[in-house]
Amino acid sequence: MPKIRNDIMEAEKKDLLKLIQENFAHLSKGQKRIAEFIMNSYDKAAFMTAAKLGEKVGVSESTVVRFANALGFEGYPSLQTALHELIKNKLTTVQRLSMSDDFSNKEAEGPALKKVLKSDIDNIRTTIDEIDMDMFNKVIDCIFEAKRIYIIGLRSSTSLAGYLGFYLGIILDNVKVVSFGMSDVFEQLLRVSKDDLVIGIGFPRYSRKTLEALRYVKEQQCKIVGITDSKVSPIASISDYTLFAKSNMASFVDSLVAPMSLLNALIVAIGMREKNEITEYLSKLEHIWQEFNVYDGKDKPHF
């Protein structure tokens, strides 16, 4: 069986449920009961300890650990990590909502606030701990080297793509945000070439249209930067360079706090590299904003 790399094995990329199905015939009787429970109730299994899962299906904790080993995982924690990745992609919003028992009454509103904020803090902390600075700098280099920069992020990632496009458009003059509108997504990407860069943004549940668009530009030999949540994300498998930001959900709402913070860092780093060149441009913008009263009040506006 393959060894775990970065806590998630390569085989899991294709789908944990398929992995279980492919190995089902070789499992022991007790292990098959674990497999059947996971395939039928992976949303519940993901939040169970090895002991709790064993108790649920009537086997020992050691049998659960051996089950994880039989699938190629180093231990149950690695299998549980794979389960967490699975539910991010598989659960519907209705299933996510049913898991949010802590938020189901008015008395829980206080705990809900703290739980969601703590989850967002944990996502940012994990993103900081796991960020690859060499990759971060390579992405900045790619942005400056590109002839044109296209940014695509659909569904819940639309706000992220628009935010990145807005600020990059202030710093650079070759940025285009690809979005739904009068023109189809593929029409907006029609002129991409190997000299261009496409930044693809996607978090669970991943937009199929975003993935199709990235596969199309890949065929045009266009360089791709992915901004997503994990190494098993389908966007990561398509991208030439990838930046990761955790988006573990506290409830049925996707957490985009860490991704937004990562984009902030990217924008600031790009701005600092171009600080001298954009000073004159920003001064002109400030004059326009003041002349046409873009911002309310007498305070100096901020872009």
CYANA upper distance limits for C-alpha pairs under 8 A (distance plus 0.5 A):
  1 MET  CA     70 ALA  CA      8.21
  1 MET  CA     71 LEU  CA      7.73
  1 MET  CA     72 GLY  CA      5.38
  2 PRO  CA      9 MET  CA      7.55
  2 PRO  CA     10 GLU  CA      8.25
  2 PRO  CA     11 ALA  CA      8.26
  2 PRO  CA     72 GLY  CA      6.14
  3 LYS  CA      9 MET  CA      6.99
  3 LYS  CA     72 GLY  CA      6.96
  3 LYS  CA     73 PHE  CA      7.43
  3 LYS  CA     74 GLU  CA      7.70
  4 ILE  CA      8 ILE  CA      5.95
  4 ILE  CA      9 MET  CA      4.86
  4 ILE  CA     10 GLU  CA      7.94
  4 ILE  CA     72 GLY  CA      7.89
  4 ILE  CA     73 PHE  CA      6.58
  4 ILE  CA     74 GLU  CA      6.97
  5 ARG  CA      9 MET  CA      5.92
  5 ARG  CA     10 GLU  CA      7.76
  7 ASP  CA     78 SER  CA      6.15
  7 ASP  CA     81 THR  CA      8.11
  8 ILE  CA     12 GLU  CA      7.39
  8 ILE  CA     73 PHE  CA      8.32
  8 ILE  CA     78 SER  CA      6.91
  8 ILE  CA     79 LEU  CA      8.46
  8 ILE  CA     81 THR  CA      7.79
  8 ILE  CA     82 ALA  CA      6.96
  9 MET  CA     13 LYS  CA      7.97
  9 MET  CA     72 GLY  CA      8.08
  9 MET  CA     73 PHE  CA      7.59
 11 ALA  CA     15 ASP  CA      8.21
 11 ALA  CA     16 LEU  CA      8.50
 11 ALA  CA     19 LEU  CA      7.76
 12 GLU  CA     16 LEU  CA      5.66
 12 GLU  CA     19 LEU  CA      7.38
 12 GLU  CA     82 ALA  CA      7.64
 12 GLU  CA    232 VAL  CA      8.30
 13 LYS  CA    232 VAL  CA      5.83
 14 LYS  CA     18 LYS  CA      7.89
 14 LYS  CA     19 LEU  CA      8.37
 15 ASP  CA     19 LEU  CA      6.86
 15 ASP  CA     86 LEU  CA      8.03
 16 LEU  CA     20 ILE  CA      6.81
 16 LEU  CA     82 ALA  CA      7.53
 16 LEU  CA     83 LEU  CA      7.96
 16 LEU  CA     86 LEU  CA      7.48
 17 LEU  CA     21 GLN  CA      6.74
 17 LEU  CA     39 MET  CA      6.85
 18 LYS  CA     22 GLU  CA      6.57
 19 LEU  CA     23 ASN  CA      6.87
 19 LEU  CA     71 LEU  CA      7.81
 20 ILE  CA     24 PHE  CA      6.26
 20 ILE  CA     35 ALA  CA      7.13
 20 ILE  CA     71 LEU  CA      7.56
 23 ASN  CA     27 LEU  CA      7.27
 23 ASN  CA     71 LEU  CA      7.57
 24 PHE  CA     32 LYS  CA      7.07
 24 PHE  CA     35 ALA  CA      7.89
 27 LEU  CA     31 GLN  CA      6.10
 27 LEU  CA     32 LYS  CA      6.31
 27 LEU  CA     67 PHE  CA      8.19
 27 LEU  CA     70 ALA  CA      7.96
 28 SER  CA     32 LYS  CA      6.59
 29 LYS  CA     33 ARG  CA      7.15
 30 GLY  CA     34 ILE  CA      7.18
 30 GLY  CA     59 VAL  CA      6.73
 30 GLY  CA     63 THR  CA      7.56
 31 GLN  CA     35 ALA  CA      6.69
 31 GLN  CA     63 THR  CA      7.23
 31 GLN  CA     64 VAL  CA      7.55
 31 GLN  CA     66 ARG  CA      8.47
 31 GLN  CA     67 PHE  CA      6.06
 32 LYS  CA     36 GLU  CA      6.57
 33 ARG  CA     37 PHE  CA      6.75
 33 ARG  CA     57 VAL  CA      6.90
 34 ILE  CA     38 ILE  CA      6.74
 34 ILE  CA     53 LEU  CA      8.24
 34 ILE  CA     54 GLY  CA      8.08
 34 ILE  CA     57 VAL  CA      6.87
 34 ILE  CA     64 VAL  CA      7.71
 34 ILE  CA     67 PHE  CA      8.21
 35 ALA  CA     39 MET  CA      6.64
 36 GLU  CA     40 ASN  CA      6.66
 37 PHE  CA     41 SER  CA      6.18
 37 PHE  CA     42 TYR  CA      7.81
 37 PHE  CA     45 ALA  CA      8.20
 37 PHE  CA     57 VAL  CA      7.79
 38 ILE  CA     42 TYR  CA      5.01
 38 ILE  CA     45 ALA  CA      6.44
 41 SER  CA     45 ALA  CA      6.77
 42 TYR  CA     46 ALA  CA      6.47
 42 TYR  CA     83 LEU  CA      7.51
 42 TYR  CA     87 ILE  CA      7.70
 43 ASP  CA     47 PHE  CA      8.06
 43 ASP  CA     87 ILE  CA      6.59
 43 ASP  CA     91 LEU  CA      7.91
 44 LYS  CA     48 MET  CA      7.44
 45 ALA  CA     53 LEU  CA      7.23
 45 ALA  CA     83 LEU  CA      8.20
 46 ALA  CA     80 GLN  CA      6.32
 46 ALA  CA     83 LEU  CA      5.71
 46 ALA  CA     84 HIS  CA      6.33
 46 ALA  CA     87 ILE  CA      8.23
 47 PHE  CA     80 GLN  CA      8.33
 48 MET  CA     52 LYS  CA      6.14
 48 MET  CA     53 LEU  CA      6.18
 49 THR  CA     53 LEU  CA      6.57
 50 ALA  CA     54 GLY  CA      6.60
 50 ALA  CA     61 GLU  CA      6.07
 50 ALA  CA     64 VAL  CA      6.51
 50 ALA  CA     65 VAL  CA      7.57
 50 ALA  CA     76 TYR  CA      7.10
 51 ALA  CA     55 GLU  CA      6.64
 51 ALA  CA     60 SER  CA      7.68
 51 ALA  CA     61 GLU  CA      5.21
 51 ALA  CA     64 VAL  CA      8.34
 52 LYS  CA     56 LYS  CA      6.60
 52 LYS  CA     61 GLU  CA      8.44
 53 LEU  CA     57 VAL  CA      6.98
 53 LEU  CA     61 GLU  CA      8.21
 53 LEU  CA     64 VAL  CA      7.92
 54 GLY  CA     58 GLY  CA      6.25
 54 GLY  CA     59 VAL  CA      5.23
 54 GLY  CA     60 SER  CA      5.77
 54 GLY  CA     61 GLU  CA      5.75
 54 GLY  CA     63 THR  CA      7.90
 54 GLY  CA     64 VAL  CA      6.59
 55 GLU  CA     59 VAL  CA      6.64
 55 GLU  CA     60 SER  CA      7.49
 55 GLU  CA     61 GLU  CA      8.24
 59 VAL  CA     63 THR  CA      6.86
 59 VAL  CA     64 VAL  CA      8.00
 60 SER  CA     64 VAL  CA      7.26
 61 GLU  CA     65 VAL  CA      7.01
 62 SER  CA     66 ARG  CA      6.67
 63 THR  CA     67 PHE  CA      6.57
 64 VAL  CA     68 ALA  CA      6.94
 64 VAL  CA     76 TYR  CA      7.74
 65 VAL  CA     69 ASN  CA      6.88
 65 VAL  CA     75 GLY  CA      6.38
 65 VAL  CA     76 TYR  CA      5.86
 66 ARG  CA     70 ALA  CA      6.54
 66 ARG  CA     75 GLY  CA      8.39
 67 PHE  CA     71 LEU  CA      7.07
 68 ALA  CA     72 GLY  CA      7.15
 68 ALA  CA     73 PHE  CA      5.82
 68 ALA  CA     74 GLU  CA      7.69
 68 ALA  CA     75 GLY  CA      6.26
 68 ALA  CA     76 TYR  CA      6.07
 68 ALA  CA     79 LEU  CA      6.51
 69 ASN  CA     73 PHE  CA      5.40
 69 ASN  CA     74 GLU  CA      6.33
 69 ASN  CA     75 GLY  CA      6.56
 69 ASN  CA     76 TYR  CA      8.42
 73 PHE  CA     78 SER  CA      6.52
 73 PHE  CA     79 LEU  CA      6.66
 74 GLU  CA     78 SER  CA      7.04
 75 GLY  CA     79 LEU  CA      7.21
 76 TYR  CA     80 GLN  CA      6.58
 77 PRO  CA     81 THR  CA      6.69
 78 SER  CA     82 ALA  CA      6.91
 79 LEU  CA     83 LEU  CA      6.77
 80 GLN  CA     84 HIS  CA      6.74
 81 THR  CA     85 GLU  CA      6.91
 82 ALA  CA     86 LEU  CA      6.67
 83 LEU  CA     87 ILE  CA      6.79
 84 HIS  CA     88 LYS  CA      6.94
 85 GLU  CA     89 ASN  CA      7.34
 85 GLU  CA    232 VAL  CA      8.38
 86 LEU  CA     90 LYS  CA      6.55
 87 ILE  CA     91 LEU  CA      5.78
 88 LYS  CA    204 PRO  CA      6.23
 88 LYS  CA    205 ARG  CA      7.14
 88 LYS  CA    248 ASN  CA      8.39
 89 ASN  CA    204 PRO  CA      6.07
 89 ASN  CA    205 ARG  CA      5.71
 89 ASN  CA    206 TYR  CA      7.81
 90 LYS  CA    205 ARG  CA      8.23
 91 LEU  CA     95 GLN  CA      6.27
 91 LEU  CA     96 ARG  CA      6.80
 92 THR  CA     96 ARG  CA      6.76
 93 THR  CA     97 LEU  CA      6.57
 93 THR  CA    252 PHE  CA      6.11
 94 VAL  CA     98 SER  CA      6.78
 94 VAL  CA    252 PHE  CA      8.16
 95 GLN  CA     99 MET  CA      7.02
 96 ARG  CA    100 SER  CA      7.31
 96 ARG  CA    251 SER  CA      6.61
 96 ARG  CA    252 PHE  CA      5.15
 97 LEU  CA    251 SER  CA      6.88
 97 LEU  CA    252 PHE  CA      5.55
 99 MET  CA    251 SER  CA      7.69
100 SER  CA    104 SER  CA      7.41
100 SER  CA    250 ALA  CA      8.43
100 SER  CA    251 SER  CA      6.07
100 SER  CA    252 PHE  CA      7.97
102 ASP  CA    108 ALA  CA      6.76
102 ASP  CA    111 PRO  CA      8.27
102 ASP  CA    112 ALA  CA      7.37
103 PHE  CA    108 ALA  CA      5.96
103 PHE  CA    109 GLU  CA      6.97
103 PHE  CA    111 PRO  CA      8.47
103 PHE  CA    112 ALA  CA      6.26
104 SER  CA    108 ALA  CA      7.43
105 ASN  CA    109 GLU  CA      7.68
108 ALA  CA    112 ALA  CA      6.36
109 GLU  CA    113 LEU  CA      6.71
110 GLY  CA    114 LYS  CA      7.07
111 PRO  CA    115 LYS  CA      6.41
112 ALA  CA    116 VAL  CA      6.54
113 LEU  CA    117 LEU  CA      6.69
114 LYS  CA    118 LYS  CA      6.41
115 LYS  CA    119 SER  CA      6.57
115 LYS  CA    250 ALA  CA      7.79
116 VAL  CA    120 ASP  CA      6.78
116 VAL  CA    250 ALA  CA      6.26
117 LEU  CA    121 ILE  CA      6.70
118 LYS  CA    122 ASP  CA      6.62
119 SER  CA    123 ASN  CA      6.71
119 SER  CA    248 ASN  CA      8.05
119 SER  CA    249 MET  CA      8.05
119 SER  CA    250 ALA  CA      6.77
120 ASP  CA    124 ILE  CA      6.84
120 ASP  CA    247 SER  CA      8.49
120 ASP  CA    255 SER  CA      7.33
120 ASP  CA    257 VAL  CA      6.73
120 ASP  CA    258 ALA  CA      7.51
121 ILE  CA    125 ARG  CA      6.63
122 ASP  CA    126 THR  CA      6.56
123 ASN  CA    127 THR  CA      6.63
123 ASN  CA    245 ALA  CA      8.03
123 ASN  CA    246 LYS  CA      5.58
123 ASN  CA    247 SER  CA      6.73
123 ASN  CA    248 ASN  CA      7.23
123 ASN  CA    257 VAL  CA      8.29
123 ASN  CA    258 ALA  CA      6.37
124 ILE  CA    128 ILE  CA      6.71
124 ILE  CA    245 ALA  CA      8.07
124 ILE  CA    246 LYS  CA      7.50
124 ILE  CA    257 VAL  CA      7.90
124 ILE  CA    258 ALA  CA      5.30
124 ILE  CA    261 SER  CA      8.15
125 ARG  CA    129 ASP  CA      6.76
126 THR  CA    130 GLU  CA      6.59
126 THR  CA    246 LYS  CA      7.30
127 THR  CA    131 ILE  CA      6.29
127 THR  CA    244 PHE  CA      7.50
127 THR  CA    245 ALA  CA      5.65
127 THR  CA    246 LYS  CA      6.29
127 THR  CA    258 ALA  CA      7.39
131 ILE  CA    136 PHE  CA      8.29
131 ILE  CA    243 LEU  CA      7.89
131 ILE  CA    244 PHE  CA      7.34
131 ILE  CA    245 ALA  CA      8.48
132 ASP  CA    136 PHE  CA      6.69
132 ASP  CA    243 LEU  CA      8.12
133 MET  CA    137 ASN  CA      6.68
134 ASP  CA    138 LYS  CA      6.71
135 MET  CA    139 VAL  CA      6.68
135 MET  CA    241 TYR  CA      7.49
135 MET  CA    242 THR  CA      7.81
135 MET  CA    243 LEU  CA      7.66
136 PHE  CA    140 ILE  CA      7.05
136 PHE  CA    243 LEU  CA      7.30
136 PHE  CA    266 LEU  CA      8.37
137 ASN  CA    141 ASP  CA      6.80
138 LYS  CA    142 CYS  CA      6.70
138 LYS  CA    241 TYR  CA      8.38
139 VAL  CA    143 ILE  CA      6.80
139 VAL  CA    225 VAL  CA      7.47
139 VAL  CA    241 TYR  CA      7.28
140 ILE  CA    144 PHE  CA      7.01
140 ILE  CA    266 LEU  CA      8.00
140 ILE  CA    269 ALA  CA      8.31
140 ILE  CA    270 ILE  CA      7.02
141 ASP  CA    145 GLU  CA      6.65
142 CYS  CA    146 ALA  CA      6.55
142 CYS  CA    197 LEU  CA      7.82
143 ILE  CA    149 ILE  CA      7.59
143 ILE  CA    197 LEU  CA      7.51
146 ALA  CA    195 ASP  CA      6.42
146 ALA  CA    196 ASP  CA      5.49
146 ALA  CA    197 LEU  CA      6.11
147 LYS  CA    174 ASN  CA      7.66
147 LYS  CA    195 ASP  CA      6.11
147 LYS  CA    196 ASP  CA      5.63
147 LYS  CA    197 LEU  CA      8.04
148 ARG  CA    174 ASN  CA      5.54
148 ARG  CA    175 VAL  CA      6.79
148 ARG  CA    176 LYS  CA      8.37
148 ARG  CA    195 ASP  CA      7.95
148 ARG  CA    196 ASP  CA      5.33
148 ARG  CA    197 LEU  CA      6.78
149 ILE  CA    174 ASN  CA      6.46
149 ILE  CA    175 VAL  CA      5.29
149 ILE  CA    176 LYS  CA      6.70
149 ILE  CA    196 ASP  CA      6.51
149 ILE  CA    197 LEU  CA      5.41
149 ILE  CA    198 VAL  CA      6.30
149 ILE  CA    199 ILE  CA      7.88
150 TYR  CA    175 VAL  CA      6.52
150 TYR  CA    176 LYS  CA      5.41
150 TYR  CA    177 VAL  CA      6.28
150 TYR  CA    178 VAL  CA      7.08
150 TYR  CA    189 LEU  CA      8.43
150 TYR  CA    196 ASP  CA      8.31
150 TYR  CA    197 LEU  CA      6.76
150 TYR  CA    198 VAL  CA      5.13
150 TYR  CA    199 ILE  CA      6.60
151 ILE  CA    161 ALA  CA      6.61
151 ILE  CA    164 LEU  CA      8.48
151 ILE  CA    165 GLY  CA      7.21
151 ILE  CA    175 VAL  CA      8.11
151 ILE  CA    176 LYS  CA      6.75
151 ILE  CA    177 VAL  CA      5.23
151 ILE  CA    178 VAL  CA      6.31
151 ILE  CA    198 VAL  CA      6.26
151 ILE  CA    199 ILE  CA      5.21
151 ILE  CA    200 GLY  CA      6.61
151 ILE  CA    201 ILE  CA      8.24
152 ILE  CA    158 THR  CA      8.22
152 ILE  CA    161 ALA  CA      6.49
152 ILE  CA    177 VAL  CA      6.64
152 ILE  CA    178 VAL  CA      5.53
152 ILE  CA    179 SER  CA      7.20
152 ILE  CA    198 VAL  CA      7.91
152 ILE  CA    199 ILE  CA      6.73
152 ILE  CA    200 GLY  CA      5.57
152 ILE  CA    201 ILE  CA      6.69
152 ILE  CA    210 THR  CA      7.39
153 GLY  CA    157 SER  CA      5.35
153 GLY  CA    158 THR  CA      5.43
153 GLY  CA    159 SER  CA      8.39
153 GLY  CA    160 LEU  CA      7.49
153 GLY  CA    161 ALA  CA      5.63
153 GLY  CA    178 VAL  CA      8.17
153 GLY  CA    179 SER  CA      8.02
153 GLY  CA    200 GLY  CA      6.49
153 GLY  CA    201 ILE  CA      5.16
153 GLY  CA    202 GLY  CA      6.52
153 GLY  CA    210 THR  CA      6.97
154 LEU  CA    158 THR  CA      5.04
154 LEU  CA    161 ALA  CA      8.31
154 LEU  CA    179 SER  CA      7.47
154 LEU  CA    201 ILE  CA      8.30
154 LEU  CA    202 GLY  CA      7.92
154 LEU  CA    207 SER  CA      6.87
154 LEU  CA    209 LYS  CA      8.12
154 LEU  CA    210 THR  CA      6.85
155 ARG  CA    207 SER  CA      7.07
156 SER  CA    203 PHE  CA      8.49
156 SER  CA    254 ASP  CA      8.45
157 SER  CA    161 ALA  CA      6.81
157 SER  CA    201 ILE  CA      6.89
157 SER  CA    202 GLY  CA      6.45
157 SER  CA    203 PHE  CA      7.49
158 THR  CA    162 GLY  CA      6.61
158 THR  CA    179 SER  CA      8.12
159 SER  CA    163 TYR  CA      6.55
160 LEU  CA    164 LEU  CA      6.68
160 LEU  CA    201 ILE  CA      8.04
160 LEU  CA    259 PRO  CA      8.30
160 LEU  CA    260 MET  CA      7.09
160 LEU  CA    263 LEU  CA      8.46
161 ALA  CA    165 GLY  CA      6.47
161 ALA  CA    177 VAL  CA      7.37
161 ALA  CA    201 ILE  CA      7.29
162 GLY  CA    166 PHE  CA      6.47
162 GLY  CA    177 VAL  CA      7.15
163 TYR  CA    167 TYR  CA      7.04
164 LEU  CA    168 LEU  CA      6.49
164 LEU  CA    263 LEU  CA      7.00
164 LEU  CA    267 ILE  CA      7.85
165 GLY  CA    169 GLY  CA      6.24
165 GLY  CA    175 VAL  CA      7.19
165 GLY  CA    176 LYS  CA      7.33
165 GLY  CA    177 VAL  CA      6.28
166 PHE  CA    170 ILE  CA      7.15
167 TYR  CA    171 ILE  CA      7.10
167 TYR  CA    267 ILE  CA      7.37
168 LEU  CA    172 LEU  CA      6.23
168 LEU  CA    175 VAL  CA      7.30
168 LEU  CA    267 ILE  CA      7.17
169 GLY  CA    173 ASP  CA      6.44
169 GLY  CA    174 ASN  CA      7.81
169 GLY  CA    175 VAL  CA      6.08
169 GLY  CA    176 LYS  CA      8.36
170 ILE  CA    282 LEU  CA      8.37
171 ILE  CA    270 ILE  CA      8.44
171 ILE  CA    271 GLY  CA      6.92
171 ILE  CA    274 GLU  CA      8.12
171 ILE  CA    278 ILE  CA      6.87
178 VAL  CA    185 VAL  CA      6.89
178 VAL  CA    188 GLN  CA      6.93
178 VAL  CA    189 LEU  CA      8.18
179 SER  CA    185 VAL  CA      6.81
180 PHE  CA    184 ASP  CA      7.02
180 PHE  CA    185 VAL  CA      6.83
183 SER  CA    187 GLU  CA      6.57
183 SER  CA    188 GLN  CA      7.08
184 ASP  CA    188 GLN  CA      7.03
185 VAL  CA    189 LEU  CA      7.06
185 VAL  CA    213 ALA  CA      7.80
186 PHE  CA    190 LEU  CA      6.52
186 PHE  CA    213 ALA  CA      7.12
189 LEU  CA    217 VAL  CA      8.05
192 VAL  CA    196 ASP  CA      6.69
192 VAL  CA    217 VAL  CA      7.33
192 VAL  CA    220 GLN  CA      7.53
192 VAL  CA    222 CYS  CA      7.26
193 SER  CA    217 VAL  CA      8.45
193 SER  CA    220 GLN  CA      6.54
193 SER  CA    221 GLN  CA      7.16
193 SER  CA    222 CYS  CA      5.97
194 LYS  CA    220 GLN  CA      7.13
194 LYS  CA    221 GLN  CA      5.44
194 LYS  CA    222 CYS  CA      4.74
194 LYS  CA    223 LYS  CA      7.06
195 ASP  CA    222 CYS  CA      7.24
195 ASP  CA    223 LYS  CA      8.22
196 ASP  CA    222 CYS  CA      6.38
196 ASP  CA    223 LYS  CA      7.08
197 LEU  CA    222 CYS  CA      6.66
197 LEU  CA    223 LYS  CA      5.52
197 LEU  CA    224 ILE  CA      6.31
197 LEU  CA    225 VAL  CA      7.84
198 VAL  CA    214 LEU  CA      8.33
198 VAL  CA    217 VAL  CA      8.24
198 VAL  CA    222 CYS  CA      7.63
198 VAL  CA    223 LYS  CA      6.87
198 VAL  CA    224 ILE  CA      5.41
198 VAL  CA    225 VAL  CA      6.74
199 ILE  CA    224 ILE  CA      6.36
199 ILE  CA    225 VAL  CA      5.21
199 ILE  CA    226 GLY  CA      6.34
199 ILE  CA    227 ILE  CA      7.87
200 GLY  CA    210 THR  CA      7.74
200 GLY  CA    214 LEU  CA      7.47
200 GLY  CA    224 ILE  CA      7.55
200 GLY  CA    225 VAL  CA      6.67
200 GLY  CA    226 GLY  CA      5.37
200 GLY  CA    227 ILE  CA      6.70
200 GLY  CA    235 ILE  CA      7.92
201 ILE  CA    210 THR  CA      8.50
201 ILE  CA    226 GLY  CA      6.48
201 ILE  CA    227 ILE  CA      5.29
201 ILE  CA    228 THR  CA      6.53
201 ILE  CA    235 ILE  CA      8.41
202 GLY  CA    206 TYR  CA      6.17
202 GLY  CA    207 SER  CA      7.38
202 GLY  CA    210 THR  CA      7.96
202 GLY  CA    226 GLY  CA      8.37
202 GLY  CA    227 ILE  CA      7.03
202 GLY  CA    228 THR  CA      5.78
202 GLY  CA    229 ASP  CA      8.36
202 GLY  CA    235 ILE  CA      7.41
203 PHE  CA    228 THR  CA      5.99
203 PHE  CA    229 ASP  CA      6.50
203 PHE  CA    247 SER  CA      7.81
204 PRO  CA    229 ASP  CA      8.41
204 PRO  CA    254 ASP  CA      8.13
206 TYR  CA    210 THR  CA      8.29
206 TYR  CA    211 LEU  CA      8.33
206 TYR  CA    234 PRO  CA      8.43
207 SER  CA    211 LEU  CA      7.08
208 ARG  CA    212 GLU  CA      6.68
209 LYS  CA    213 ALA  CA      6.61
210 THR  CA    214 LEU  CA      6.74
211 LEU  CA    215 ARG  CA      6.70
211 LEU  CA    234 PRO  CA      8.00
211 LEU  CA    235 ILE  CA      7.18
212 GLU  CA    216 TYR  CA      6.73
213 ALA  CA    217 VAL  CA      6.91
214 LEU  CA    218 LYS  CA      6.56
214 LEU  CA    224 ILE  CA      8.06
214 LEU  CA    238 ILE  CA      7.66
215 ARG  CA    219 GLU  CA      6.91
215 ARG  CA    238 ILE  CA      7.46
216 TYR  CA    220 GLN  CA      7.22
217 VAL  CA    221 GLN  CA      7.06
217 VAL  CA    222 CYS  CA      5.97
217 VAL  CA    223 LYS  CA      8.48
218 LYS  CA    222 CYS  CA      5.93
218 LYS  CA    223 LYS  CA      7.55
218 LYS  CA    224 ILE  CA      7.83
218 LYS  CA    238 ILE  CA      8.15
223 LYS  CA    239 SER  CA      8.22
223 LYS  CA    240 ASP  CA      6.92
224 ILE  CA    238 ILE  CA      8.19
224 ILE  CA    239 SER  CA      5.46
224 ILE  CA    240 ASP  CA      5.83
224 ILE  CA    241 TYR  CA      7.10
225 VAL  CA    239 SER  CA      6.03
225 VAL  CA    240 ASP  CA      6.52
225 VAL  CA    241 TYR  CA      5.33
225 VAL  CA    242 THR  CA      6.07
225 VAL  CA    243 LEU  CA      8.24
226 GLY  CA    235 ILE  CA      6.56
226 GLY  CA    236 ALA  CA      6.60
226 GLY  CA    238 ILE  CA      8.46
226 GLY  CA    239 SER  CA      5.85
226 GLY  CA    240 ASP  CA      8.11
226 GLY  CA    241 TYR  CA      6.71
226 GLY  CA    242 THR  CA      5.01
226 GLY  CA    243 LEU  CA      6.75
227 ILE  CA    235 ILE  CA      8.26
227 ILE  CA    236 ALA  CA      8.41
227 ILE  CA    242 THR  CA      6.28
227 ILE  CA    243 LEU  CA      5.44
227 ILE  CA    244 PHE  CA      6.41
227 ILE  CA    245 ALA  CA      7.94
227 ILE  CA    259 PRO  CA      8.43
228 THR  CA    233 SER  CA      7.40
228 THR  CA    235 ILE  CA      7.29
228 THR  CA    236 ALA  CA      7.56
228 THR  CA    242 THR  CA      7.91
228 THR  CA    243 LEU  CA      7.05
228 THR  CA    244 PHE  CA      5.69
228 THR  CA    245 ALA  CA      6.68
228 THR  CA    246 LYS  CA      8.46
228 THR  CA    259 PRO  CA      8.32
229 ASP  CA    233 SER  CA      7.20
229 ASP  CA    244 PHE  CA      5.55
229 ASP  CA    245 ALA  CA      5.50
229 ASP  CA    246 LYS  CA      5.54
229 ASP  CA    247 SER  CA      6.66
230 SER  CA    236 ALA  CA      7.88
230 SER  CA    244 PHE  CA      6.48
230 SER  CA    245 ALA  CA      8.01
230 SER  CA    246 LYS  CA      7.83
231 LYS  CA    236 ALA  CA      6.33
231 LYS  CA    237 SER  CA      8.15
231 LYS  CA    244 PHE  CA      8.40
232 VAL  CA    236 ALA  CA      7.28
232 VAL  CA    237 SER  CA      7.88
233 SER  CA    237 SER  CA      7.38
234 PRO  CA    238 ILE  CA      7.21
235 ILE  CA    239 SER  CA      6.69
236 ALA  CA    241 TYR  CA      8.42
236 ALA  CA    242 THR  CA      6.57
244 PHE  CA    259 PRO  CA      8.43
245 ALA  CA    258 ALA  CA      6.17
245 ALA  CA    259 PRO  CA      5.60
245 ALA  CA    262 LEU  CA      7.30
246 LYS  CA    258 ALA  CA      6.61
246 LYS  CA    259 PRO  CA      7.52
247 SER  CA    254 ASP  CA      7.28
247 SER  CA    255 SER  CA      5.49
247 SER  CA    256 LEU  CA      6.42
247 SER  CA    257 VAL  CA      8.01
247 SER  CA    258 ALA  CA      7.14
247 SER  CA    259 PRO  CA      7.73
248 ASN  CA    254 ASP  CA      7.90
248 ASN  CA    255 SER  CA      6.89
249 MET  CA    253 VAL  CA      7.08
249 MET  CA    254 ASP  CA      5.89
249 MET  CA    255 SER  CA      6.02
250 ALA  CA    254 ASP  CA      8.37
250 ALA  CA    255 SER  CA      8.08
256 LEU  CA    260 MET  CA      6.59
257 VAL  CA    261 SER  CA      6.73
258 ALA  CA    262 LEU  CA      6.66
259 PRO  CA    263 LEU  CA      6.79
260 MET  CA    264 ASN  CA      6.72
261 SER  CA    265 ALA  CA      6.85
262 LEU  CA    266 LEU  CA      6.77
263 LEU  CA    267 ILE  CA      6.60
264 ASN  CA    268 VAL  CA      6.66
265 ALA  CA    269 ALA  CA      6.58
266 LEU  CA    270 ILE  CA      6.72
267 ILE  CA    271 GLY  CA      6.55
268 VAL  CA    272 MET  CA      6.57
269 ALA  CA    273 ARG  CA      6.85
270 ILE  CA    274 GLU  CA      6.90
271 GLY  CA    275 LYS  CA      6.12
271 GLY  CA    278 ILE  CA      8.37
274 GLU  CA    278 ILE  CA      6.59
275 LYS  CA    279 THR  CA      6.72
277 GLU  CA    281 TYR  CA      8.25
278 ILE  CA    282 LEU  CA      6.53
279 THR  CA    283 SER  CA      6.70
280 GLU  CA    284 LYS  CA      6.96
281 TYR  CA    285 LEU  CA      6.89
282 LEU  CA    286 GLU  CA      6.66
283 SER  CA    287 HIS  CA      6.89
284 LYS  CA    288 ILE  CA      6.84
285 LEU  CA    289 TRP  CA      6.59
286 GLU  CA    290 GLN  CA      6.69
286 GLU  CA    301 PRO  CA      7.85
287 HIS  CA    291 GLU  CA      6.56
288 ILE  CA    292 PHE  CA      6.58
289 TRP  CA    293 ASN  CA      6.21
289 TRP  CA    294 VAL  CA      5.32
289 TRP  CA    295 TYR  CA      7.28
289 TRP  CA    301 PRO  CA      8.14
290 GLN  CA    294 VAL  CA      7.05
290 GLN  CA    295 TYR  CA      7.94
290 GLN  CA    301 PRO  CA      8.39
295 TYR  CA    301 PRO  CA      6.64
